Amino acid sequence: MSNAPSSHPAVVSVGLGPASQADRSTVVGGLAYVFQGLLPALAPARLLVAFLLAAVIAVGGWTFDWGYLALGGASAPPANAPARTENRTENPRIEAERFARASAASFIGGTAFAVQVTSESTLDALSAAVDGAGRERLANMTDPTKRPAILLQWDRAKAAIERARPRGPAEQLATGTGDSVRRLVSGVLGLSISEIGAATVDGLVRTPGTAFRTSVVGTSLWLLACCIAFSVFGGALARMSAIEAARGEKITSMEAFAWLRRAWLRLLALPIAPLALVLGLFLVVLFVGLLLRVPGLNLLGGLFYFIAMAAMALAISMAAAAVIGLPMSIAAVACGDADAMDAGVRSASYFFRSPLRAIGVVLASLVSIGAGTLLIATLAALTIGLTAWGVGLVGGEGAASAGGASSLLGDGGQAFGAISGRLSGVAERPAAAVIDLWEEVVALLVIAYVFSVLVEAFTRSYIVLRLACDGEDVSAIDGVPLGRPAAPPATSTIW
């Protein structure tokens, strides 16, 4: 027997030999392998790439909303609009604006800025008047003990104006999702099953449903943009995950981006190719509608109506499969196994060839993503809340409000420290702006971890299903394994 050292000592050290591969071809071994991705997702190189993805989506969202509203797009319902109204059938935006004007008038009253505000004043003018009145109240203050109360009233007036301003689809989805996460964290910390369920339903059903009711086109375009950004940056993350999960080796973020320069077109096509097919099917529906509109051909349109129904059902199924299967398709491209079209087909085929195993692995991925997100979001919530509490011990109640004490933990706070006009009890607005910036960084880090652990979990899921269904070596990247025999494919067509 040769005593020559292994050419892949790093791989041997993490146990990627045949026995390890056989373990991963079992149900328990595969599920355990997926759960092992929680810690690797915290690697600084991964978080850097994921942070860039989160920043691109954030900046892109602000830009998209600006253009959407400038072109006359319908504004989303206000965030946290007052629940108590005299006329519950009133437009929520009018309702929120009335509440904002009343809050501002109450704070501005008795100052020199009261005469500058009329019922025709814009929200920007109202916000400027509130700031001026706040500075005047602080300058004329004779009792220092009233400073925290003034700052809190100032903060509430600004928050009411913030809720009333127009919002586009990107902000609506971000705010709704962030608020759902905040409620989910609060529900877990409070051991409230009802709160956890309500937060989950809000995040997965009500928030996107409200966005689509506001603007189908605007919301669809923004979600497509998010899918493209996630596909491209997620490809770099998946490449890093695949090499470490498959071979026990690590690559830097720069090496991942170097690979991305060669693969970005394939990744870009992942969400666009299914969209083209969906649009083609939708043209069939439109054609049937055209037949129904033309006299003499409406009977033919009625006969073909079942074709329109079938095309729409297929379009919905393809769109759902493309969105749900996107992370695993990205993993297929990152492993070098397929191009854009083949990646989706290959990933979907695993659900037909071994449905229970595939469902089990995906559920394990979702549980690991949820567990990791919950831990990181809880840490962020405690960090922001306890920091504000500690600052407030010396800086006063106003400083605590500026520090975001209610940002993630309180019912009245804005989700994940959304940009606002909160005030610092130490240096008024400049300090508050810096505090908001740091809270935004914490929020983006939480979102970055969500992206990182999501890609990590589904990349490992893909590797497990590839081994179980195709018998392909776990270490195979770009079609080249490390020379070890792969475990045989599962004999059962179910597991």
C-alpha positions in Angstrom: 0.0 0.0 0.0 1.3 3.4 -0.9 2.1 5.8 1.9 1.9 8.9 -0.4 0.0 11.7 1.1 -3.4 12.5 -0.1 -3.7 15.2 -2.8 -6.7 16.6 -1.0 -5.8 16.7 2.7 -8.3 19.4 3.4 -11.1 17.3 2.0 -10.1 14.2 4.0 -10.0 16.2 7.2 -13.7 17.1 7.0 -14.8 13.6 6.1 -15.9 13.6 2.5 -15.0 10.0 1.9 -17.2 7.3 0.5 -18.7 6.4 3.9 -19.6 10.1 4.5 -21.3 10.2 1.0 -23.2 7.0 1.9 -24.4 8.6 5.1 -25.7 11.6 3.1 -27.6 9.3 0.8 -29.8 8.3 3.7 -32.7 10.5 4.9 -31.3 11.3 8.3 -27.8 11.9 7.0 -29.1 14.2 4.3 -31.2 16.2 6.7 -28.3 16.6 9.1 -26.1 17.7 6.3 -28.6 20.5 5.4 -28.7 21.7 9.1 -24.9 22.0 9.2 -25.1 25.1 7.0 -26.2 27.4 9.8 -22.7 28.3 10.9 -20.9 28.5 7.5 -23.5 31.1 6.5 -22.0 33.4 9.1 -18.6 33.4 7.4 -17.4 37.0 6.8 -16.8 36.4 3.1 -20.4 35.1 2.7 -21.9 38.0 4.7 -19.9 40.5 2.6 -21.5 39.2 -0.6 -24.9 38.9 1.0 -24.6 42.4 2.5 -23.9 43.8 -1.0 -27.0 42.0 -2.3 -29.1 43.5 0.5 -27.6 46.9 -0.2 -28.3 46.6 -3.9 -31.9 45.7 -3.2 -32.3 48.5 -0.7 -30.9 51.2 -3.0 -32.7 49.7 -6.0 -36.0 49.7 -4.0 -35.6 53.4 -3.2 -34.8 54.2 -6.9 -37.7 52.0 -8.2 -40.2 53.6 -5.8 -39.1 57.1 -6.8 -39.6 56.4 -10.5 -42.8 54.5 -9.8 -44.4 57.4 -7.9 -43.0 60.0 -10.3 -44.8 58.2 -13.1 -48.1 58.4 -11.2 -48.2 54.9 -9.8 -50.8 54.1 -7.1 -49.5 54.6 -3.6 -49.5 51.7 -1.2 -51.7 51.9 1.9 -50.0 53.7 4.8 -47.9 51.7 7.2 -49.5 51.3 10.7 -52.4 53.5 9.8 -54.6 54.5 12.8 -57.1 51.8 13.5 -59.8 54.1 15.1 -61.6 56.2 12.6 -65.0 57.7 12.4 -65.5 56.5 8.8 -64.1 53.0 8.3 -64.9 53.1 4.6 -62.6 56.1 4.1 -59.4 55.8 2.0 -56.6 54.8 4.3 -54.3 57.3 2.8 -56.7 60.2 3.5 -57.2 58.8 6.9 -53.5 58.7 7.6 -52.9 62.1 6.2 -55.7 63.6 8.4 -54.1 61.9 11.4 -50.7 63.3 10.5 -52.0 66.8 10.1 -53.8 66.6 13.4 -50.6 65.3 15.2 -48.5 68.0 13.6 -51.1 70.8 14.4 -51.1 69.7 18.0 -47.3 69.9 18.3 -47.0 73.1 16.2 -49.7 75.0 18.1 -48.5 77.9 20.1 -45.3 78.4 18.1 -44.4 80.8 15.3 -44.7 78.0 12.8 -48.4 77.5 13.4 -49.4 80.3 10.9 -47.2 78.7 8.2 -49.3 75.6 8.0 -52.6 75.3 6.2 -54.8 72.5 5.1 -53.2 72.8 1.6 -49.6 72.4 3.0 -47.7 69.4 1.6 -46.3 66.7 3.9 -42.8 68.1 3.3 -43.9 71.5 4.4 -45.6 70.0 7.3 -42.5 68.1 8.3 -40.3 71.2 8.0 -42.8 73.2 10.2 -42.7 70.4 12.8 -38.9 70.5 12.9 -39.0 74.3 13.3 -41.6 74.1 16.1 -39.5 71.5 17.8 -36.4 73.6 17.8 -38.4 76.6 19.0 -39.9 74.6 21.9 -36.5 73.4 23.0 -35.0 76.9 22.7 -37.8 78.5 24.8 -37.9 75.7 27.3 -37.5 76.9 30.9 -37.9 73.6 32.7 -35.2 71.0 31.7 -37.4 68.1 32.9 -39.8 68.8 30.0 -37.2 68.1 27.4 -37.9 64.3 27.1 -41.6 65.0 26.7 -41.0 67.6 23.9 -38.7 65.2 22.1 -41.2 62.4 22.3 -44.0 64.6 21.0 -41.7 65.7 18.2 -40.9 62.1 17.4 -44.6 61.1 17.2 -45.5 64.0 15.0 -42.7 63.1 12.6 -43.7 59.4 12.6 -47.3 60.3 11.8 -46.1 62.3 8.8 -43.8 59.5 7.8 -46.7 57.0 7.8 -48.8 59.3 5.6 -46.4 59.9 2.8 -46.8 58.0 -0.5 -45.1 54.6 -0.7 -44.2 52.4 -3.7 -44.3 48.6 -4.0 -40.7 48.1 -2.8 -41.1 50.0 0.4 -44.5 48.4 1.0 -43.1 44.9 0.7 -40.0 45.7 2.8 -42.0 47.4 5.6 -44.6 44.7 5.7 -42.0 41.9 5.7 -39.9 43.6 8.3 -42.9 44.2 10.5 -43.8 40.5 10.2 -40.3 39.5 11.2 -40.5 41.9 14.2 -43.8 40.4 15.3 -42.5 36.9 14.8 -39.5 37.6 17.0 -41.8 39.1 19.6 -44.1 36.1 19.4 -41.2 33.7 19.9 -39.8 35.7 22.8 -43.3 35.9 24.4 -44.1 32.2 23.6 -47.3 33.3 21.8 -48.4 30.8 19.2 -51.2 33.1 17.9 -48.7 35.9 17.4 -46.3 33.6 15.5 -49.1 32.4 13.3 -50.4 35.8 12.6 -46.9 37.1 11.8 -46.3 34.2 9.4 -49.6 34.8 7.6 -49.0 38.5 7.3 -45.5 38.0 5.9 -46.3 35.3 3.4 -49.9 36.1 2.4 -51.3 39.5 3.4 -48.3 41.7 2.6 -47.7 40.4 -1.0 -51.5 40.3 -1.5 -51.9 43.9 -0.5 -49.0 44.9 -2.8 -50.5 43.1 -5.8 -53.9 44.7 -5.1 -52.2 48.1 -5.1 -50.3 47.6 -8.4 -50.0 44.3 -10.2 -47.5 45.6 -12.7 -45.4 47.6 -10.2 -45.2 44.8 -7.7 -44.4 42.2 -10.5 -41.6 44.3 -11.9 -40.1 44.9 -8.5 -40.2 41.2 -7.6 -38.6 40.3 -11.0 -35.8 42.8 -10.3 -35.3 41.3 -6.8 -35.2 37.8 -8.4 -32.6 38.9 -10.9 -30.4 40.5 -8.2 -30.8 37.4 -5.9 -30.0 35.1 -8.8 -26.8 36.9 -9.7 -25.4 37.7 -6.2 -26.9 34.4 -5.0 -24.8 32.6 -7.6 -21.6 33.9 -6.0 -22.9 32.8 -2.6 -23.9 29.4 -3.9 -20.4 29.0 -5.5 -18.8 29.6 -2.1 -21.3 27.3 -0.4 -21.0 24.5 -3.0 -17.2 24.3 -2.8 -17.1 24.3 1.0 -20.1 22.0 1.4 -18.9 19.6 -1.3 -15.1 19.6 -0.8 -14.5 21.2 2.5 -12.5 24.0 0.8 -13.1 27.7 1.0 -12.8 30.4 -1.6 -12.7 34.2 -1.0 -15.4 36.6 -2.1 -13.1 37.9 -4.8 -12.7 34.4 -6.2 -16.5 34.0 -6.2 -16.9 37.2 -8.1 -14.2 36.1 -10.6 -16.3 33.0 -11.2 -19.4 35.2 -11.4 -17.9 37.1 -14.3 -18.0 33.9 -16.3 -21.4 32.7 -15.2 -23.5 35.8 -14.8 -25.4 35.4 -18.0 -26.6 31.9 -17.0 -27.7 33.2 -13.6 -29.4 36.2 -15.2 -31.4 33.9 -17.4 -32.7 31.8 -14.5 -35.6 34.1 -13.6 -36.0 35.6 -17.1 -36.4 32.3 -19.1 -39.5 31.1 -17.1 -40.9 34.6 -17.4 -40.7 34.4 -21.2 -42.6 31.1 -21.1 -45.3 32.5 -18.8 -45.8 35.6 -21.0 -46.1 33.3 -24.0 -48.9 31.4 -22.2 -50.5 34.6 -21.2 -50.6 35.6 -24.9 -52.8 32.6 -25.5 -55.2 33.9 -22.9 -55.2 37.3 -24.6 -55.8 35.7 -28.0 -58.9 33.9 -26.7 -60.1 37.2 -25.2 -59.7 38.8 -28.6 -61.8 36.1 -30.3 -64.6 36.7 -27.8 -64.5 40.4 -28.7 -64.9 39.9 -32.4 -68.4 39.4 -33.7 -68.8 36.0 -35.5 -65.7 34.6 -33.7 -67.1 34.8 -30.2 -68.4 31.3 -30.4 -65.0 30.0 -31.4 -63.6 31.9 -28.5 -66.1 30.2 -26.2 -65.0 26.8 -27.5 -61.4 27.7 -27.0 -62.0 29.1 -23.5 -60.8 25.8 -21.9 -57.5 26.4 -23.7 -57.2 29.8 -22.0 -57.9 28.2 -18.6 -55.3 25.5 -19.2 -52.7 28.1 -20.3 -53.4 30.2 -17.3 -53.1 27.2 -14.9 -49.9 26.2 -16.6 -48.6 29.8 -16.4 -49.4 30.0 -12.7 -47.7 26.6 -12.0 -44.6 27.6 -14.0 -44.3 31.0 -12.2 -44.7 29.4 -8.8 -42.2 26.6 -9.6 -39.7 29.1 -11.0 -39.8 31.3 -7.8 -39.8 28.4 -5.4 -37.2 26.5 -7.2 -34.9 29.5 -7.9 -32.5 28.8 -5.0 -31.9 25.2 -6.1 -31.6 26.2 -9.7 -28.9 28.7 -8.6 -27.1 25.9 -6.8 -27.2 23.7 -10.0 -25.5 26.5 -11.9 -23.0 27.2 -9.1 -22.1 23.5 -9.1 -21.4 23.7 -12.8 -24.1 21.0 -13.6 -26.4 22.9 -15.9 -27.2 26.1 -17.8 -30.2 28.3 -17.1 -32.9 26.0 -18.7 -31.3 22.7 -17.6 -30.9 24.0 -14.0 -34.6 24.5 -13.5 -35.5 21.2 -15.2 -32.9 19.2 -13.2 -33.9 20.7 -9.9 -37.6 20.1 -10.6 -37.0 16.5 -11.7 -35.8 15.6 -8.2 -39.3 16.3 -6.9 -40.7 13.7 -9.3 -38.0 11.1 -9.0 -37.8 11.1 -5.2 -40.7 13.3 -3.9 -40.7 12.5 -0.2 -37.0 12.9 0.1 -37.1 16.2 -1.8 -39.9 17.5 0.3 -38.2 16.4 3.5 -34.9 18.1 2.4 -36.7 21.3 1.5 -38.6 21.3 4.8 -35.3 20.8 6.6 -33.9 23.8 4.7 -36.8 26.0 5.6 -36.6 25.0 9.3 -32.8 25.7 9.3 -33.4 29.0 7.6 -36.1 29.9 10.1 -34.0 28.9 13.1 -31.0 30.8 11.9 -33.0 33.9 11.1 -34.8 33.8 14.4 -31.6 33.6 16.3 -29.9 36.5 14.4 -33.1 38.6 14.4 -33.5 38.1 18.1 -29.9 39.1 18.7 -30.4 42.2 16.6 -33.6 43.1 18.4 -32.0 42.7 21.8 -28.9 44.7 20.6 -31.0 47.6 19.4 -33.4 47.5 22.3 -30.9 47.1 25.1 -28.5 49.7 23.6 -31.4 52.2 23.5 -32.3 51.3 27.1 -28.7 51.7 28.2 -28.3 55.1 26.4 -31.6 56.2 27.9 -30.3 55.7 31.4 -28.1 58.7 30.9 -29.4 60.5 27.9 -33.1 60.5 29.0 -36.3 59.2 27.5 -35.8 61.2 24.3 -32.4 59.6 23.7 -33.9 56.2 24.1 -36.6 57.0 21.5 -33.9 58.2 19.1 -32.0 55.1 19.7 -34.8 53.0 18.5 -36.0 51.4 21.7 -39.2 50.4 19.9 -37.7 49.6 16.6 -37.9 45.8 16.8 -39.5 45.0 20.1 -42.2 47.5 20.6 -45.6 47.5 18.9 -45.4 51.1 17.9 -42.0 51.0 16.3 -41.0 51.0 12.7 -39.8 47.7 11.3 -36.0 47.4 11.3 -35.3 51.0 12.0 -36.9 52.5 8.8 -35.6 55.9 8.0 -37.5 58.4 10.1 -37.4 61.8 11.7 -36.6 60.5 15.2 -34.7 62.8 17.5 -31.8 62.4 19.8 -32.0 63.7 23.4 -28.4 64.7 23.1 -27.9 66.5 19.8 -31.4 66.5 18.3 -31.6 65.4 14.6 -27.9 65.0 13.6 -27.3 62.4 16.2 -30.6 60.7 15.4 -29.6 60.4 11.7 -26.4 58.7 12.7 -28.3 56.4 15.1 -30.7 55.5 12.3 -27.7 54.8 10.0 -26.3 52.3 12.5 -29.7 50.6 12.9 -29.9 50.3 9.2 -26.6 48.6 9.1 -27.7 46.1 11.7 -30.9 45.5 9.8 -29.0 44.9 6.6 -26.7 42.5 8.4 -29.8 40.5 9.5 -31.1 40.5 5.9 -27.6 39.5 4.7 -27.6 36.5 7.0 -31.0 35.5 5.7 -29.7 35.5 2.1 -26.6 33.7 3.1 -28.3 30.9 5.1 -31.0 30.5 2.4 -28.4 30.0 -0.3 -26.4 27.7 1.9 -29.3 25.5 2.9 -30.6 25.1 -0.6 -27.2 24.5 -2.1 -26.7 21.6 0.4 -30.2 20.4 -0.4 -29.3 20.3 -4.1 -26.1 18.3 -3.4 -28.0 15.8 -1.2 -30.7 15.3 -3.9 -28.0 15.1 -6.6 -26.3 12.3 -4.7 -29.5 10.4 -3.9 -31.1 10.6 -7.3 -28.1 10.7 -9.7 -25.5 9.0 -7.6 -23.2 11.8 -8.4 -20.1 12.3 -6.2 -20.7 14.9 -3.4 -17.4 16.5 -4.2 -18.2 17.0 -7.9 -17.9 20.7 -9.0 -18.0 21.6 -12.7 -18.5 17.9 -13.4 -15.1 17.0 -11.9 -15.2 14.9 -8.7 -12.2 14.4 -6.4 -11.7 10.8 -7.6 -13.8 9.0 -5.0 -16.6 6.6 -5.9 -20.0 8.0 -5.4 -22.7 6.3 -3.4 -25.2 4.4 -5.5 -28.5 6.1 -6.2 -31.4 5.4 -3.9 -33.3 2.2 -4.9 -36.6 3.6 -3.8 -38.4 6.0 -6.1 -40.0 7.7 -3.1 -37.2 8.1 -0.7 
